């Protein structure tokens, strides 16, 4: 018996003060989780929408974060 692990791409969002959140791709879409949150902020159909949602959950007036794939 062999065990197969599925790895899903992960992007970490960096703001001026460090990590602000992450986006993980799954079969259901792109899931946004803010740094320090116990639950996700939602799952979105595209990466661009997920990026916008993550930015919308940041402090008002925050600069657009830098997204790095891990």
PyMOL Python script that loads the backbone (N, CA, C, O; Angstrom):
from pymol import cmd

cmd.read_pdbstr("""\
ATOM      1  N   UNK A   1       0.847  -1.178   0.000  1.00  0.00           N
ATOM      2  CA  UNK A   1       0.000   0.000   0.000  1.00  0.00           C
ATOM      3  C   UNK A   1       0.896   1.246   0.000  1.00  0.00           C
ATOM      4  O   UNK A   1       1.830   1.348   0.795  1.00  0.00           O
ATOM      5  N   UNK A   2       0.607   2.161  -0.875  1.00  0.00           N
ATOM      6  CA  UNK A   2       1.379   3.402  -0.894  1.00  0.00           C
ATOM      7  C   UNK A   2       0.484   4.569  -0.526  1.00  0.00           C
ATOM      8  O   UNK A   2      -0.719   4.568  -0.789  1.00  0.00           O
ATOM      9  N   UNK A   3       1.093   5.545   0.081  1.00  0.00           N
ATOM     10  CA  UNK A   3       0.362   6.746   0.487  1.00  0.00           C
ATOM     11  C   UNK A   3       0.744   7.865  -0.468  1.00  0.00           C
ATOM     12  O   UNK A   3       1.924   8.123  -0.706  1.00  0.00           O
ATOM     13  N   UNK A   4      -0.256   8.515  -1.002  1.00  0.00           N
ATOM     14  CA  UNK A   4      -0.021   9.634  -1.904  1.00  0.00           C
ATOM     15  C   UNK A   4      -0.403  10.926  -1.195  1.00  0.00           C
ATOM     16  O   UNK A   4      -1.515  11.060  -0.682  1.00  0.00           O
ATOM     17  N   UNK A   5       0.514  11.862  -1.171  1.00  0.00           N
ATOM     18  CA  UNK A   5       0.232  13.167  -0.586  1.00  0.00           C
ATOM     19  C   UNK A   5      -0.008  14.167  -1.700  1.00  0.00           C
ATOM     20  O   UNK A   5       0.692  14.174  -2.713  1.00  0.00           O
ATOM     21  N   UNK A   6      -1.007  15.008  -1.498  1.00  0.00           N
ATOM     22  CA  UNK A   6      -1.291  16.058  -2.461  1.00  0.00           C
ATOM     23  C   UNK A   6      -0.787  17.377  -1.897  1.00  0.00           C
ATOM     24  O   UNK A   6      -1.134  17.755  -0.778  1.00  0.00           O
ATOM     25  N   UNK A   7       0.017  18.063  -2.660  1.00  0.00           N
ATOM     26  CA  UNK A   7       0.524  19.367  -2.239  1.00  0.00           C
ATOM     27  C   UNK A   7      -0.158  20.440  -3.078  1.00  0.00           C
ATOM     28  O   UNK A   7      -0.228  20.346  -4.303  1.00  0.00           O
ATOM     29  N   UNK A   8      -0.656  21.455  -2.393  1.00  0.00           N
ATOM     30  CA  UNK A   8      -1.320  22.551  -3.085  1.00  0.00           C
ATOM     31  C   UNK A   8      -0.442  23.796  -2.992  1.00  0.00           C
ATOM     32  O   UNK A   8       0.143  24.068  -1.944  1.00  0.00           O
ATOM     33  N   UNK A   9      -0.350  24.541  -4.073  1.00  0.00           N
ATOM     34  CA  UNK A   9       0.474  25.756  -4.059  1.00  0.00           C
ATOM     35  C   UNK A   9       0.030  26.733  -2.960  1.00  0.00           C
ATOM     36  O   UNK A   9      -1.155  26.837  -2.643  1.00  0.00           O
ATOM     37  N   UNK A  10       1.000  27.438  -2.397  1.00  0.00           N
ATOM     38  CA  UNK A  10       0.754  28.394  -1.330  1.00  0.00           C
ATOM     39  C   UNK A  10       1.496  29.683  -1.660  1.00  0.00           C
ATOM     40  O   UNK A  10       2.669  29.661  -2.030  1.00  0.00           O
ATOM     41  N   UNK A  11       0.801  30.799  -1.523  1.00  0.00           N
ATOM     42  CA  UNK A  11       1.413  32.115  -1.671  1.00  0.00           C
ATOM     43  C   UNK A  11       1.279  32.831  -0.348  1.00  0.00           C
ATOM     44  O   UNK A  11       0.210  32.824   0.263  1.00  0.00           O
ATOM     45  N   UNK A  12       2.364  33.454   0.100  1.00  0.00           N
ATOM     46  CA  UNK A  12       2.351  34.243   1.327  1.00  0.00           C
ATOM     47  C   UNK A  12       2.353  35.711   0.928  1.00  0.00           C
ATOM     48  O   UNK A  12       3.105  36.132   0.049  1.00  0.00           O
ATOM     49  N   UNK A  13       1.495  36.479   1.591  1.00  0.00           N
ATOM     50  CA  UNK A  13       1.378  37.913   1.319  1.00  0.00           C
ATOM     51  C   UNK A  13       2.165  38.689   2.367  1.00  0.00           C
ATOM     52  O   UNK A  13       1.976  38.504   3.569  1.00  0.00           O
ATOM     53  N   UNK A  14       3.053  39.565   1.890  1.00  0.00           N
ATOM     54  CA  UNK A  14       3.889  40.377   2.767  1.00  0.00           C
ATOM     55  C   UNK A  14       3.504  41.843   2.627  1.00  0.00           C
ATOM     56  O   UNK A  14       3.485  42.397   1.528  1.00  0.00           O
ATOM     57  N   UNK A  15       3.200  42.456   3.764  1.00  0.00           N
ATOM     58  CA  UNK A  15       2.948  43.886   3.802  1.00  0.00           C
ATOM     59  C   UNK A  15       4.174  44.595   4.353  1.00  0.00           C
ATOM     60  O   UNK A  15       5.229  43.983   4.514  1.00  0.00           O
ATOM     61  N   UNK A  16       4.039  45.870   4.639  1.00  0.00           N
ATOM     62  CA  UNK A  16       5.176  46.653   5.135  1.00  0.00           C
ATOM     63  C   UNK A  16       5.647  46.184   6.513  1.00  0.00           C
ATOM     64  O   UNK A  16       6.804  46.402   6.873  1.00  0.00           O
ATOM     65  N   UNK A  17       4.772  45.546   7.283  1.00  0.00           N
ATOM     66  CA  UNK A  17       5.121  45.085   8.628  1.00  0.00           C
ATOM     67  C   UNK A  17       5.388  43.586   8.697  1.00  0.00           C
ATOM     68  O   UNK A  17       5.547  43.041   9.789  1.00  0.00           O
ATOM     69  N   UNK A  18       5.439  42.910   7.547  1.00  0.00           N
ATOM     70  CA  UNK A  18       5.695  41.470   7.539  1.00  0.00           C
ATOM     71  C   UNK A  18       4.534  40.697   6.922  1.00  0.00           C
ATOM     72  O   UNK A  18       3.788  41.233   6.102  1.00  0.00           O
ATOM     73  N   UNK A  19       4.386  39.442   7.319  1.00  0.00           N
ATOM     74  CA  UNK A  19       3.355  38.571   6.749  1.00  0.00           C
ATOM     75  C   UNK A  19       1.970  39.062   7.158  1.00  0.00           C
ATOM     76  O   UNK A  19       1.709  39.308   8.336  1.00  0.00           O
ATOM     77  N   UNK A  20       1.082  39.201   6.168  1.00  0.00           N
ATOM     78  CA  UNK A  20      -0.287  39.643   6.447  1.00  0.00           C
ATOM     79  C   UNK A  20      -1.318  38.551   6.167  1.00  0.00           C
ATOM     80  O   UNK A  20      -2.454  38.636   6.633  1.00  0.00           O
ATOM     81  N   UNK A  21      -0.927  37.531   5.412  1.00  0.00           N
ATOM     82  CA  UNK A  21      -1.871  36.459   5.116  1.00  0.00           C
ATOM     83  C   UNK A  21      -1.306  35.503   4.091  1.00  0.00           C
ATOM     84  O   UNK A  21      -0.143  35.589   3.696  1.00  0.00           O
ATOM     85  N   UNK A  22      -2.177  34.574   3.664  1.00  0.00           N
ATOM     86  CA  UNK A  22      -1.752  33.592   2.666  1.00  0.00           C
ATOM     87  C   UNK A  22      -2.923  33.201   1.778  1.00  0.00           C
ATOM     88  O   UNK A  22      -4.089  33.400   2.119  1.00  0.00           O
ATOM     89  N   UNK A  23      -2.572  32.638   0.626  1.00  0.00           N
ATOM     90  CA  UNK A  23      -3.560  32.107  -0.315  1.00  0.00           C
ATOM     91  C   UNK A  23      -3.098  30.701  -0.675  1.00  0.00           C
ATOM     92  O   UNK A  23      -1.958  30.497  -1.092  1.00  0.00           O
ATOM     93  N   UNK A  24      -3.999  29.734  -0.508  1.00  0.00           N
ATOM     94  CA  UNK A  24      -3.685  28.341  -0.847  1.00  0.00           C
ATOM     95  C   UNK A  24      -4.639  27.861  -1.927  1.00  0.00           C
ATOM     96  O   UNK A  24      -5.856  28.000  -1.807  1.00  0.00           O
ATOM     97  N   UNK A  25      -4.063  27.287  -2.998  1.00  0.00           N
ATOM     98  CA  UNK A  25      -4.884  26.746  -4.080  1.00  0.00           C
ATOM     99  C   UNK A  25      -5.319  25.340  -3.712  1.00  0.00           C
ATOM    100  O   UNK A  25      -4.524  24.541  -3.216  1.00  0.00           O
ATOM    101  N   UNK A  26      -6.589  25.044  -3.959  1.00  0.00           N
ATOM    102  CA  UNK A  26      -7.116  23.699  -3.749  1.00  0.00           C
ATOM    103  C   UNK A  26      -8.047  23.363  -4.907  1.00  0.00           C
ATOM    104  O   UNK A  26      -8.207  24.154  -5.836  1.00  0.00           O
ATOM    105  N   UNK A  27      -8.644  22.210  -4.842  1.00  0.00           N
ATOM    106  CA  UNK A  27      -9.588  21.820  -5.885  1.00  0.00           C
ATOM    107  C   UNK A  27     -10.816  22.725  -5.898  1.00  0.00           C
ATOM    108  O   UNK A  27     -11.500  22.833  -6.916  1.00  0.00           O
ATOM    109  N   UNK A  28     -11.100  23.383  -4.755  1.00  0.00           N
ATOM    110  CA  UNK A  28     -12.274  24.247  -4.637  1.00  0.00           C
ATOM    111  C   UNK A  28     -12.026  25.687  -5.067  1.00  0.00           C
ATOM    112  O   UNK A  28     -12.978  26.437  -5.281  1.00  0.00           O
ATOM    113  N   UNK A  29     -10.770  26.084  -5.197  1.00  0.00           N
ATOM    114  CA  UNK A  29     -10.444  27.462  -5.569  1.00  0.00           C
ATOM    115  C   UNK A  29      -9.237  27.950  -4.792  1.00  0.00           C
ATOM    116  O   UNK A  29      -8.331  27.175  -4.488  1.00  0.00           O
ATOM    117  N   UNK A  30      -9.226  29.216  -4.476  1.00  0.00           N
ATOM    118  CA  UNK A  30      -8.113  29.873  -3.788  1.00  0.00           C
ATOM    119  C   UNK A  30      -8.610  30.358  -2.428  1.00  0.00           C
ATOM    120  O   UNK A  30      -9.482  31.224  -2.351  1.00  0.00           O
ATOM    121  N   UNK A  31      -8.054  29.799  -1.366  1.00  0.00           N
ATOM    122  CA  UNK A  31      -8.515  30.107  -0.012  1.00  0.00           C
ATOM    123  C   UNK A  31      -7.598  31.127   0.637  1.00  0.00           C
ATOM    124  O   UNK A  31      -6.382  30.944   0.697  1.00  0.00           O
ATOM    125  N   UNK A  32      -8.202  32.209   1.125  1.00  0.00           N
ATOM    126  CA  UNK A  32      -7.496  33.313   1.780  1.00  0.00           C
ATOM    127  C   UNK A  32      -7.558  33.115   3.295  1.00  0.00           C
ATOM    128  O   UNK A  32      -8.624  32.881   3.863  1.00  0.00           O
ATOM    129  N   UNK A  33      -6.400  33.214   3.930  1.00  0.00           N
ATOM    130  CA  UNK A  33      -6.335  33.182   5.389  1.00  0.00           C
ATOM    131  C   UNK A  33      -5.458  34.348   5.830  1.00  0.00           C
ATOM    132  O   UNK A  33      -4.322  34.486   5.375  1.00  0.00           O
ATOM    133  N   UNK A  34      -5.977  35.167   6.700  1.00  0.00           N
ATOM    134  CA  UNK A  34      -5.220  36.300   7.206  1.00  0.00           C
ATOM    135  C   UNK A  34      -4.296  35.829   8.325  1.00  0.00           C
ATOM    136  O   UNK A  34      -4.624  34.889   9.049  1.00  0.00           O
ATOM    137  N   UNK A  35      -3.150  36.476   8.468  1.00  0.00           N
ATOM    138  CA  UNK A  35      -2.176  36.116   9.499  1.00  0.00           C
ATOM    139  C   UNK A  35      -2.832  36.191  10.878  1.00  0.00           C
ATOM    140  O   UNK A  35      -3.483  37.182  11.208  1.00  0.00           O
ATOM    141  N   UNK A  36      -2.658  35.151  11.672  1.00  0.00           N
ATOM    142  CA  UNK A  36      -3.197  35.120  13.029  1.00  0.00           C
ATOM    143  C   UNK A  36      -4.646  34.698  13.125  1.00  0.00           C
ATOM    144  O   UNK A  36      -5.170  34.562  14.231  1.00  0.00           O
ATOM    145  N   UNK A  37      -5.310  34.486  12.000  1.00  0.00           N
ATOM    146  CA  UNK A  37      -6.730  34.114  12.014  1.00  0.00           C
ATOM    147  C   UNK A  37      -6.894  32.625  12.295  1.00  0.00           C
ATOM    148  O   UNK A  37      -6.053  31.814  11.907  1.00  0.00           O
ATOM    149  N   UNK A  38      -7.980  32.277  12.969  1.00  0.00           N
ATOM    150  CA  UNK A  38      -8.296  30.877  13.255  1.00  0.00           C
ATOM    151  C   UNK A  38      -9.016  30.207  12.099  1.00  0.00           C
ATOM    152  O   UNK A  38      -9.023  28.981  11.996  1.00  0.00           O
ATOM    153  N   UNK A  39      -9.619  31.000  11.233  1.00  0.00           N
ATOM    154  CA  UNK A  39     -10.390  30.452  10.111  1.00  0.00           C
ATOM    155  C   UNK A  39     -10.070  31.243   8.845  1.00  0.00           C
ATOM    156  O   UNK A  39      -9.539  32.352   8.904  1.00  0.00           O
ATOM    157  N   UNK A  40     -10.398  30.658   7.719  1.00  0.00           N
ATOM    158  CA  UNK A  40     -10.139  31.345   6.450  1.00  0.00           C
ATOM    159  C   UNK A  40     -11.119  32.503   6.267  1.00  0.00           C
ATOM    160  O   UNK A  40     -12.179  32.555   6.890  1.00  0.00           O
ATOM    161  N   UNK A  41     -10.732  33.419   5.399  1.00  0.00           N
ATOM    162  CA  UNK A  41     -11.586  34.568   5.077  1.00  0.00           C
ATOM    163  C   UNK A  41     -12.470  34.270   3.873  1.00  0.00           C
ATOM    164  O   UNK A  41     -13.288  35.105   3.487  1.00  0.00           O
ATOM    165  N   UNK A  42     -12.316  33.084   3.271  1.00  0.00           N
ATOM    166  CA  UNK A  42     -13.146  32.699   2.138  1.00  0.00           C
ATOM    167  C   UNK A  42     -12.346  32.012   1.056  1.00  0.00           C
ATOM    168  O   UNK A  42     -11.116  32.060   1.040  1.00  0.00           O
ATOM    169  N   UNK A  43     -13.072  31.367   0.146  1.00  0.00           N
ATOM    170  CA  UNK A  43     -12.478  30.696  -1.004  1.00  0.00           C
ATOM    171  C   UNK A  43     -13.021  31.345  -2.260  1.00  0.00           C
ATOM    172  O   UNK A  43     -14.225  31.573  -2.374  1.00  0.00           O
ATOM    173  N   UNK A  44     -12.144  31.644  -3.201  1.00  0.00           N
ATOM    174  CA  UNK A  44     -12.494  32.426  -4.382  1.00  0.00           C
ATOM    175  C   UNK A  44     -12.137  31.667  -5.651  1.00  0.00           C
ATOM    176  O   UNK A  44     -11.254  30.810  -5.631  1.00  0.00           O
ATOM    177  N   UNK A  45     -12.815  31.971  -6.761  1.00  0.00           N
ATOM    178  CA  UNK A  45     -12.631  31.195  -7.992  1.00  0.00           C
ATOM    179  C   UNK A  45     -11.335  31.462  -8.754  1.00  0.00           C
ATOM    180  O   UNK A  45     -10.946  30.650  -9.594  1.00  0.00           O
ATOM    181  N   UNK A  46     -10.657  32.581  -8.482  1.00  0.00           N
ATOM    182  CA  UNK A  46      -9.421  32.881  -9.199  1.00  0.00           C
ATOM    183  C   UNK A  46      -8.409  33.515  -8.251  1.00  0.00           C
ATOM    184  O   UNK A  46      -8.762  34.048  -7.199  1.00  0.00           O
ATOM    185  N   UNK A  47      -7.151  33.443  -8.648  1.00  0.00           N
ATOM    186  CA  UNK A  47      -6.075  34.026  -7.853  1.00  0.00           C
ATOM    187  C   UNK A  47      -6.244  35.536  -7.745  1.00  0.00           C
ATOM    188  O   UNK A  47      -6.037  36.105  -6.673  1.00  0.00           O
ATOM    189  N   UNK A  48      -6.614  36.185  -8.832  1.00  0.00           N
ATOM    190  CA  UNK A  48      -6.760  37.646  -8.809  1.00  0.00           C
ATOM    191  C   UNK A  48      -7.852  38.085  -7.834  1.00  0.00           C
ATOM    192  O   UNK A  48      -7.686  39.073  -7.118  1.00  0.00           O
ATOM    193  N   UNK A  49      -8.958  37.358  -7.805  1.00  0.00           N
ATOM    194  CA  UNK A  49     -10.037  37.689  -6.867  1.00  0.00           C
ATOM    195  C   UNK A  49      -9.572  37.431  -5.436  1.00  0.00           C
ATOM    196  O   UNK A  49      -9.874  38.216  -4.537  1.00  0.00           O
ATOM    197  N   UNK A  50      -8.841  36.340  -5.218  1.00  0.00           N
ATOM    198  CA  UNK A  50      -8.329  36.029  -3.881  1.00  0.00           C
ATOM    199  C   UNK A  50      -7.354  37.116  -3.409  1.00  0.00           C
ATOM    200  O   UNK A  50      -7.393  37.516  -2.246  1.00  0.00           O
ATOM    201  N   UNK A  51      -6.492  37.587  -4.292  1.00  0.00           N
ATOM    202  CA  UNK A  51      -5.563  38.663  -3.939  1.00  0.00           C
ATOM    203  C   UNK A  51      -6.321  39.918  -3.531  1.00  0.00           C
ATOM    204  O   UNK A  51      -5.980  40.563  -2.540  1.00  0.00           O
ATOM    205  N   UNK A  52      -7.348  40.261  -4.295  1.00  0.00           N
ATOM    206  CA  UNK A  52      -8.156  41.443  -3.970  1.00  0.00           C
ATOM    207  C   UNK A  52      -8.874  41.273  -2.640  1.00  0.00           C
ATOM    208  O   UNK A  52      -8.970  42.218  -1.858  1.00  0.00           O
ATOM    209  N   UNK A  53      -9.380  40.067  -2.382  1.00  0.00           N
ATOM    210  CA  UNK A  53     -10.067  39.806  -1.115  1.00  0.00           C
ATOM    211  C   UNK A  53      -9.099  39.926   0.059  1.00  0.00           C
ATOM    212  O   UNK A  53      -9.438  40.513   1.087  1.00  0.00           O
ATOM    213  N   UNK A  54      -7.897  39.374  -0.090  1.00  0.00           N
ATOM    214  CA  UNK A  54      -6.913  39.480   0.977  1.00  0.00           C
ATOM    215  C   UNK A  54      -6.595  40.950   1.260  1.00  0.00           C
ATOM    216  O   UNK A  54      -6.549  41.372   2.416  1.00  0.00           O
ATOM    217  N   UNK A  55      -6.378  41.712   0.209  1.00  0.00           N
ATOM    218  CA  UNK A  55      -6.087  43.143   0.386  1.00  0.00           C
ATOM    219  C   UNK A  55      -7.250  43.856   1.064  1.00  0.00           C
ATOM    220  O   UNK A  55      -7.036  44.732   1.902  1.00  0.00           O
ATOM    221  N   UNK A  56      -8.474  43.489   0.710  1.00  0.00           N
ATOM    222  CA  UNK A  56      -9.667  44.114   1.311  1.00  0.00           C
ATOM    223  C   UNK A  56      -9.766  43.815   2.808  1.00  0.00           C
ATOM    224  O   UNK A  56     -10.359  44.599   3.548  1.00  0.00           O
ATOM    225  N   UNK A  57      -9.198  42.701   3.266  1.00  0.00           N
ATOM    226  CA  UNK A  57      -9.228  42.355   4.685  1.00  0.00           C
ATOM    227  C   UNK A  57      -8.101  43.017   5.476  1.00  0.00           C
ATOM    228  O   UNK A  57      -8.062  42.906   6.702  1.00  0.00           O
ATOM    229  N   UNK A  58      -7.200  43.691   4.802  1.00  0.00           N
ATOM    230  CA  UNK A  58      -6.112  44.384   5.482  1.00  0.00           C
ATOM    231  C   UNK A  58      -6.631  45.712   6.042  1.00  0.00           C
ATOM    232  O   UNK A  58      -7.744  46.137   5.734  1.00  0.00           O
ATOM    233  N   UNK A  59      -5.810  46.352   6.862  1.00  0.00           N
ATOM    234  CA  UNK A  59      -6.154  47.652   7.420  1.00  0.00           C
ATOM    235  C   UNK A  59      -6.430  48.640   6.288  1.00  0.00           C
ATOM    236  O   UNK A  59      -5.654  48.707   5.335  1.00  0.00           O
ATOM    237  N   UNK A  60      -7.529  49.415   6.374  1.00  0.00           N
ATOM    238  CA  UNK A  60      -7.828  50.393   5.318  1.00  0.00           C
ATOM    239  C   UNK A  60      -6.626  51.299   5.049  1.00  0.00           C
ATOM    240  O   UNK A  60      -5.978  51.783   5.977  1.00  0.00           O
ATOM    241  N   UNK A  61      -6.343  51.517   3.778  1.00  0.00           N
ATOM    242  CA  UNK A  61      -5.230  52.366   3.371  1.00  0.00           C
ATOM    243  C   UNK A  61      -3.911  51.612   3.210  1.00  0.00           C
ATOM    244  O   UNK A  61      -2.898  52.208   2.843  1.00  0.00           O
ATOM    245  N   UNK A  62      -3.917  50.308   3.481  1.00  0.00           N
ATOM    246  CA  UNK A  62      -2.689  49.513   3.343  1.00  0.00           C
ATOM    247  C   UNK A  62      -2.272  49.431   1.883  1.00  0.00           C
ATOM    248  O   UNK A  62      -3.111  49.370   0.985  1.00  0.00           O
ATOM    249  N   UNK A  63      -0.966  49.431   1.662  1.00  0.00           N
ATOM    250  CA  UNK A  63      -0.441  49.217   0.316  1.00  0.00           C
ATOM    251  C   UNK A  63      -0.734  47.791  -0.123  1.00  0.00           C
ATOM    252  O   UNK A  63      -0.957  46.909   0.706  1.00  0.00           O
ATOM    253  N   UNK A  64      -0.731  47.571  -1.436  1.00  0.00           N
ATOM    254  CA  UNK A  64      -0.920  46.243  -1.998  1.00  0.00           C
ATOM    255  C   UNK A  64       0.239  45.359  -1.510  1.00  0.00           C
ATOM    256  O   UNK A  64       1.396  45.764  -1.624  1.00  0.00           O
ATOM    257  N   UNK A  65      -0.039  44.168  -0.972  1.00  0.00           N
ATOM    258  CA  UNK A  65       1.046  43.315  -0.477  1.00  0.00           C
ATOM    259  C   UNK A  65       1.824  42.657  -1.613  1.00  0.00           C
ATOM    260  O   UNK A  65       1.371  42.610  -2.756  1.00  0.00           O
ATOM    261  N   UNK A  66       2.993  42.157  -1.272  1.00  0.00           N
ATOM    262  CA  UNK A  66       3.806  41.375  -2.209  1.00  0.00           C
ATOM    263  C   UNK A  66       3.450  39.907  -1.986  1.00  0.00           C
ATOM    264  O   UNK A  66       3.445  39.437  -0.848  1.00  0.00           O
ATOM    265  N   UNK A  67       3.155  39.189  -3.051  1.00  0.00           N
ATOM    266  CA  UNK A  67       2.806  37.777  -2.966  1.00  0.00           C
ATOM    267  C   UNK A  67       3.976  36.926  -3.440  1.00  0.00           C
ATOM    268  O   UNK A  67       4.483  37.110  -4.546  1.00  0.00           O
ATOM    269  N   UNK A  68       4.403  35.983  -2.582  1.00  0.00           N
ATOM    270  CA  UNK A  68       5.507  35.083  -2.934  1.00  0.00           C
ATOM    271  C   UNK A  68       5.033  33.642  -2.820  1.00  0.00           C
ATOM    272  O   UNK A  68       4.466  33.236  -1.806  1.00  0.00           O
ATOM    273  N   UNK A  69       5.278  32.866  -3.892  1.00  0.00           N
ATOM    274  CA  UNK A  69       4.894  31.460  -3.851  1.00  0.00           C
ATOM    275  C   UNK A  69       5.901  30.671  -3.021  1.00  0.00           C
ATOM    276  O   UNK A  69       7.110  30.887  -3.110  1.00  0.00           O
ATOM    277  N   UNK A  70       5.380  29.756  -2.214  1.00  0.00           N
ATOM    278  CA  UNK A  70       6.231  28.909  -1.351  1.00  0.00           C
ATOM    279  C   UNK A  70       6.016  27.465  -1.687  1.00  0.00           C
ATOM    280  O   UNK A  70       6.634  26.591  -1.079  1.00  0.00           O
TER     281      UNK A  70
END
""", "prot")
cmd.dss("prot")
cmd.show_as("cartoon", "prot")
cmd.util.cbc("prot")
cmd.orient("prot")
